[in-house]
Amino acid sequence: MDRIDIHIDVPSVPFKDLTGFPQGTSSSEIRHRVMSARKVQEKRLKKTKIYSNAMMNTRQIRKFCQIDDKSNMLLEMAMEKFGLSARALSRILKISRTIADLEGSEHIEQAHVAEAIQYRTLDRKLVV
């Protein structure tokens, strides 16, 4: 499981939701956000041999995935609480960078880190 970037629990959809009118963001709007984020990544990484956040190595993660002290404390707490590995740390930072890119944010914010942590810990049991 540690080699999988994102773990997402997808509950079944109630029948009435499947047969009703769709609500929320349209596929074309999501596609636009994704394409914009990809352009940002390509621009950021243009001096490297890669073109997406998922391809970043450790040195590139340190350079392009810097977080503030509050985000760092949150990440440290999650690492200890969920027993996450060094590989998971790297993946969380890359996913945080991608979430920030999708939101059009130049900097990774604490909310981006929290969301990325959530995607890595759905398969873990909470330690109380």
C-alpha positions as CSV (number, residue, x, y, z in Angstrom):
1,M,0.0,0.0,0.0
2,D,2.9,2.3,0.6
3,R,3.7,2.4,-3.1
4,I,0.3,3.8,-4.0
5,D,0.1,7.6,-4.0
6,I,-3.5,8.3,-3.1
7,H,-5.9,6.1,-1.1
8,I,-9.5,7.2,-1.4
9,D,-12.5,5.7,0.2
10,V,-15.3,5.8,-2.4
11,P,-18.7,4.9,-0.8
12,S,-21.5,3.5,-2.9
13,V,-23.8,6.1,-4.5
14,P,-27.5,6.0,-3.5
15,F,-29.9,5.1,-6.3
16,K,-31.7,8.5,-6.2
17,D,-28.4,10.3,-6.8
18,L,-27.7,8.1,-9.8
19,T,-31.1,8.7,-11.4
20,G,-31.3,12.5,-10.6
21,F,-29.9,15.5,-12.3
22,P,-26.1,15.9,-11.9
23,Q,-24.9,18.6,-9.5
24,G,-21.5,20.0,-8.8
25,T,-18.6,20.7,-11.0
26,S,-18.8,19.7,-14.6
27,S,-16.2,17.5,-16.3
28,S,-15.2,20.3,-18.6
29,E,-14.6,22.6,-15.6
30,I,-12.5,19.9,-13.9
31,R,-10.6,19.3,-17.1
32,H,-9.8,23.0,-17.4
33,R,-8.4,23.1,-13.8
34,V,-6.3,20.0,-14.4
35,M,-4.9,21.4,-17.7
36,S,-4.1,24.7,-16.0
37,A,-2.3,22.8,-13.1
38,R,-0.3,20.7,-15.7
39,K,0.8,23.9,-17.4
40,V,2.0,25.4,-14.0
41,Q,3.9,22.2,-13.3
42,E,5.5,22.1,-16.8
43,K,6.6,25.8,-16.3
44,R,7.9,25.1,-12.8
45,L,9.8,22.0,-13.9
46,K,11.0,23.3,-17.3
47,K,14.7,23.3,-16.3
48,T,14.5,19.6,-15.2
49,K,14.0,16.4,-17.2
50,I,10.5,15.9,-15.8
51,Y,7.1,17.5,-16.4
52,S,4.9,16.7,-13.5
53,N,4.9,16.7,-9.7
54,A,4.6,13.0,-9.5
55,M,8.0,12.6,-11.2
56,M,9.9,14.7,-8.7
57,N,12.9,13.2,-6.9
58,T,13.9,14.0,-3.3
59,R,16.0,17.1,-4.3
60,Q,13.2,18.5,-6.4
61,I,10.7,17.9,-3.6
62,R,12.8,19.9,-1.2
63,K,13.0,22.7,-3.8
64,F,9.4,22.8,-5.0
65,C,7.4,21.5,-2.1
66,Q,8.4,23.9,0.7
67,I,5.9,24.2,3.5
68,D,5.5,26.6,6.5
69,D,6.1,25.7,10.1
70,K,2.4,25.0,10.9
71,S,2.2,22.6,7.9
72,N,5.4,21.0,9.0
73,M,4.1,20.4,12.5
74,L,0.9,18.9,11.1
75,L,2.9,16.6,8.8
76,E,5.1,15.5,11.7
77,M,2.1,14.7,13.9
78,A,0.6,12.7,11.1
79,M,3.8,10.8,10.5
80,E,4.0,9.8,14.2
81,K,0.3,9.1,14.6
82,F,-0.2,7.0,11.5
83,G,3.3,5.5,11.4
84,L,3.9,6.8,7.9
85,S,7.1,6.0,6.1
86,A,9.7,8.3,4.4
87,R,8.1,7.3,1.1
88,A,4.7,8.4,2.4
89,L,6.2,11.8,3.4
90,S,7.5,12.4,-0.1
91,R,4.2,11.4,-1.6
92,I,2.3,13.7,0.7
93,L,4.5,16.6,-0.2
94,K,4.0,15.9,-4.0
95,I,0.3,15.5,-3.6
96,S,0.2,18.8,-1.5
97,R,2.0,20.6,-4.3
98,T,-0.5,19.2,-6.8
99,I,-3.5,20.2,-4.7
100,A,-2.1,23.7,-4.5
101,D,-1.6,23.8,-8.3
102,L,-5.2,22.7,-8.8
103,E,-6.3,25.6,-6.6
104,G,-4.1,28.0,-8.4
105,S,-2.0,28.6,-5.2
106,E,1.7,29.4,-5.7
107,H,2.5,28.2,-2.1
108,I,1.5,25.0,-0.4
109,E,-0.8,25.8,2.5
110,Q,-1.7,23.9,5.6
111,A,-5.1,22.9,4.1
112,H,-3.3,21.4,1.1
113,V,-1.1,19.3,3.4
114,A,-4.1,18.2,5.5
115,E,-5.9,17.0,2.4
116,A,-2.9,15.1,1.1
117,I,-2.4,13.5,4.5
118,Q,-6.0,12.4,4.4
119,Y,-5.4,10.6,1.0
120,R,-2.5,8.7,2.5
121,T,-4.1,7.7,5.8
122,L,-7.5,6.2,4.9
123,D,-6.1,2.7,5.1
124,R,-4.5,3.3,8.5
125,K,-6.1,2.7,11.9
126,L,-6.2,5.7,14.2
127,V,-3.9,5.2,17.2
128,V,-5.7,6.6,20.2
